[in-house]
Amino acid sequence: MDHRPTGFGISQRILIVILLLAVGSPHLLARERTITRDELRDKIHGFWVGQLVGNFMGFPFENVYVDEPVPVRVDRYFTFKDAGPDLRVNDKDLRGYSPLLMHWMEGAFGDDDTDIEFVILHAVEKHGLGITYPQIAQAWKDHINRKIWVANRTARDLMETGMLPPATGSKENNRNWFQIDPQLVNEIWSAFYPGMTEKAVERAAWSAHITNDDWGTHPTMAYAAIYSGAFFETDIDKLVQMALAKLPADSPFTEGVQDVIRWHRADGDWRVTRRRIHEKYYRYRKGDYEAPVSVVSSLCNGLCGIMAMLYGGGDFVETTAIAVCAGYDCDNQASTCAGLMGVMHGVGCIPDRFTKTPAPNINWAEPFNDHYINYTRDGLPISNRISSMVERIVKIAEQGIIDQGGRVVSENGQRTYIVNCDF
């Protein structure tokens, strides 16, 4: 009689059992990575301060340059004084006066690149990381009533009628479902889930649907993956590929990211790639489909953000300068890109001239004098210490790490996180 085993051997059966268990428990496939509390805090500090710098650098050129990029290299704070026949600048409102406002306010101040995340921070502290749509809608109604535009404005108006997300972001109800709004206000979810890209993308997409729909949420998802991954990975090409893997294959934004990757490999001049983005994606058409056209579309702006990341090569000033010079609604992609550099390299990568000596009459010991002024979000503290806000985000991130199967240990006297990364 033949006693040789038939079918699978014992080792093969064990492997199959492990794989089946892993399908039901994704944490088993995770890769454990270590980060100290001090390192995490430094990166989150860089995230918040970087966003502020990018926002202020982009302010003077917001929605000024559309058909072509900004004609000069923006590697400092430009102001109303720089306006002239060869350079158009927002010089009729606060966007052309950021250093002066910093001096008056003795620190940084809010804009929708940071102040909606300021609301999310408070809402998650109140309700937890599992916050629901009714709870976030109430937070919007309590705190977000002015200084909002396009998709955010429409969603907020719909909430006033009793409508809840995600209906407030759907194509059927929100005529601005494709605009830039969610990709500039949801990076904080990646700070809550450092290295846990799947969860960061999931929650950022959940939040994006408050205001947007369909491919209007896809840049948000891409940025969420890049930001979350950047807590442990500094190779921009790998981070962009990581984001690409999270996007639907048939999305125009996915097609755009693939194009930008290819164009970046083929040409070292980002202005050539920016021209190609404008030619193909500002008025995107494919078959019978024509995308809505807007200077604040999530499509062209999101692709300029990816472009700046790739051509910036991980350098704070170069990346942020390209993001600003790309034009369109450039303060937003500049804020995202600058914040990303802060996550990758920590707050120390941000030159002091942006944060401690942003004007001749300013000389602070800490970035932005450790001061964040909220003058736009009703019912929340006006004067805030940036260091305190960073600590609050770290506390939530610790909970996110534990929730996703990670743990906290003490190594060499330091509080250290073992994170279940998914890459």
Long-range contacts (C-beta under 8 A, 24 or more apart in sequence): 26-198, 26-422, 27-404, 27-405, 27-420, 29-422, 30-405, 30-420, 30-421, 30-422, 31-420, 31-421, 31-422, 31-423, 32-406, 32-418, 32-419, 32-420, 32-421, 33-195, 33-232, 33-418, 33-419, 33-421, 34-411, 34-416, 34-417, 34-418, 34-419, 35-194, 35-195, 35-231, 35-232, 35-416, 35-417, 35-419, 36-411, 36-414, 36-415, 36-416, 36-417, 37-394, 37-398, 37-414, 37-415, 37-416, 37-417, 38-414, 39-346, 40-194, 40-231, 40-394, 40-397, 40-417, 41-390, 41-391, 41-394, 42-346, 42-347, 42-348, 43-194, 43-231, 43-342, 43-343, 43-344, 43-346, 44-191, 44-343, 44-390, 44-393, 44-394, 44-397, 45-342, 45-346, 45-347, 45-367, 45-386, 45-387, 45-390, 46-339, 46-341, 46-342, 46-343, 46-344, 46-345, 46-346, 46-347, 46-348, 46-349, 46-350, 47-187, 47-191, 47-227, 47-339, 47-340, 47-342, 47-343, 48-114, 48-339, 48-342, 48-386, 48-389, 48-390, 48-393, 49-342, 49-347, 49-350, 49-355, 49-367, 49-368, 49-386, 50-316, 50-335, 50-338, 50-339, 50-340, 50-341, 50-342, 50-343, 50-347, 50-350, 51-113, 51-114, 51-187, 51-335, 51-336, 51-338, 51-339, 51-342, 52-108, 52-114, 52-335, 52-355, 52-368, 52-372, 53-320, 53-338, 53-350, 53-354, 53-355, 54-113, 54-320, 54-323, 54-324, 54-331, 54-334, 54-335, 54-336, 54-337, 54-338, 54-339, 55-111, 55-113, 55-114, 55-331, 55-332, 55-334, 55-335, 56-98, 56-102, 56-108, 56-331, 56-354, 56-358, 57-320, 57-321, 57-324, 57-331, 57-334, 57-338, 57-354, 58-323, 58-324, 58-330, 58-331, 58-332, 58-333, 58-334, 58-335, 59-90, 59-94, 59-95, 59-96, 59-98, 59-111, 59-331, 60-89, 60-90, 60-91, 60-95, 60-96, 60-98, 61-88, 61-89, 61-90, 61-324, 61-325, 61-327, 61-330, 61-331, 62-90, 62-95, 62-329, 62-330, 62-331, 63-295, 63-296, 63-328, 63-329, 63-330, 64-88, 64-89, 64-90, 64-327, 65-327, 65-328, 65-330, 66-282, 66-295, 66-327, 66-328, 67-278, 68-275, 68-278, 68-327, 69-271, 69-274, 69-325, 69-326, 69-327, 70-324, 70-325, 70-326, 70-327, 70-330, 72-325, 73-321, 73-325, 74-321, 74-324, 74-325, 75-317, 75-320, 75-321, 76-353, 77-354, 77-358, 77-359, 95-331, 98-358, 99-358, 99-359, 99-362, 100-359, 102-358, 102-359, 102-362, 102-368, 103-359, 103-361, 103-362, 105-371, 105-373, 106-369, 106-371, 107-368, 107-369, 107-370, 107-371, 107-372, 107-373, 107-386, 108-368, 108-371, 108-372, 108-373, 108-386, 109-372, 109-373, 109-374, 109-375, 110-372, 110-373, 110-374, 110-375, 110-376, 110-377, 111-147, 111-331, 111-376, 112-147, 112-148, 112-149, 112-152, 112-181, 112-184, 112-185, 112-376, 113-184, 113-185, 113-331, 113-332, 113-335, 113-336, 114-335, 114-372, 115-147, 115-374, 115-376, 115-377, 116-144, 116-148, 116-152, 116-185, 116-377, 117-185, 117-186, 117-187, 117-188, 118-372, 118-374, 118-377, 118-380, 118-389, 119-143, 119-144, 119-377, 119-380, 120-185, 120-186, 120-188, 120-189, 120-207, 121-188, 121-389, 121-392, 121-393, 121-396, 122-380, 124-192, 124-396, 125-392, 125-396, 128-399, 129-192, 129-203, 129-396, 129-399, 129-400, 129-403, 133-164, 133-165, 133-166, 133-210, 134-164, 136-165, 136-207, 136-210, 137-164, 137-165, 137-168, 137-210, 140-210, 142-378, 142-379, 143-377, 143-378, 143-379, 143-380, 144-377, 144-378, 145-378, 146-376, 146-378, 147-376, 149-181, 149-296, 150-176, 150-179, 150-180, 150-181, 150-294, 150-296, 151-176, 151-177, 151-178, 151-179, 151-180, 151-181, 151-182, 151-211, 151-212, 151-216, 152-181, 152-185, 152-211, 154-211, 155-210, 155-211, 165-209, 165-210, 166-209, 166-210, 166-213, 168-210, 168-211, 169-208, 169-209, 169-210, 169-211, 169-212, 169-213, 169-216, 169-217, 170-209, 170-213, 171-213, 171-214, 174-211, 174-212, 174-213, 176-211, 176-212, 177-211, 177-212, 177-213, 177-214, 177-216, 178-212, 178-213, 178-214, 178-215, 178-216, 178-291, 178-292, 178-294, 178-297, 178-298, 178-299, 179-212, 179-216, 179-294, 179-296, 179-297, 179-298, 180-219, 180-296, 180-297, 180-298, 180-301, 180-302, 180-329, 180-332, 181-211, 181-212, 181-298, 182-207, 182-208, 182-210, 182-211, 182-212, 182-216, 182-217, 182-219, 182-220, 182-298, 183-208, 183-219, 183-220, 183-223, 183-298, 183-301, 183-302, 183-305, 183-332, 183-336, 184-332, 184-333, 184-335, 184-336, 186-220, 186-223, 186-224, 187-223, 187-224, 187-227, 187-336, 187-339, 187-340, 188-393, 189-224, 190-223, 190-224, 190-225, 190-227, 190-228, 190-231, 190-343, 191-227, 191-343, 191-393, 191-397, 192-393, 192-396, 192-397, 192-400, 193-228, 193-397, 193-400, 193-401, 193-404, 194-228, 194-231, 194-232, 194-397, 194-400, 194-401, 194-419, 195-228, 195-229, 195-231, 195-232, 195-419, 195-420, 195-421, 195-422, 195-423, 196-228, 196-400, 196-401, 196-404, 196-419, 196-420, 196-421, 196-422, 197-224, 197-225, 197-228, 197-229, 197-242, 197-246, 197-421, 197-422, 197-423, 198-246, 198-422, 199-228, 199-400, 199-404, 200-224, 200-225, 200-227, 200-228, 201-225, 201-228, 201-246, 212-298, 215-248, 215-251, 215-252, 215-253, 215-291, 215-298, 215-299, 216-298, 217-298, 218-247, 218-248, 218-251, 218-253, 218-254, 218-298, 218-302, 219-253, 219-298, 219-299, 219-301, 219-302, 219-305, 220-298, 221-246, 221-247, 222-246, 222-247, 222-253, 222-257, 222-302, 222-306, 223-302, 223-305, 223-336, 223-340, 226-309, 226-340, 227-339, 227-340, 227-343, 229-423, 230-340, 230-343, 230-344, 231-343, 232-419, 232-421, 233-423, 234-314, 234-344, 234-345, 236-309, 236-310, 236-312, 236-313, 236-314, 237-310, 239-309, 240-306, 240-309, 240-310, 242-423, 243-306, 252-281, 252-284, 252-286, 252-291, 252-299, 253-298, 253-299, 253-302, 253-303, 255-286, 256-280, 256-281, 256-299, 256-302, 256-303, 256-306, 257-303, 257-306, 259-303, 260-303, 260-306, 260-307, 260-310, 261-310, 264-307, 264-310, 264-311, 270-307, 270-308, 270-311, 270-322, 270-326, 273-307, 273-311, 274-304, 274-307, 274-326, 274-327, 277-303, 277-304, 277-307, 295-328, 295-329, 296-328, 296-329, 300-328, 301-328, 301-329, 301-332, 301-333, 302-333, 304-328, 304-330, 304-333, 305-333, 305-336, 305-337, 308-333, 308-334, 308-337, 309-337, 309-340, 312-337, 312-341, 314-341, 314-344, 314-345, 315-341, 316-341, 316-342, 316-345, 316-349, 316-350, 316-351, 317-351
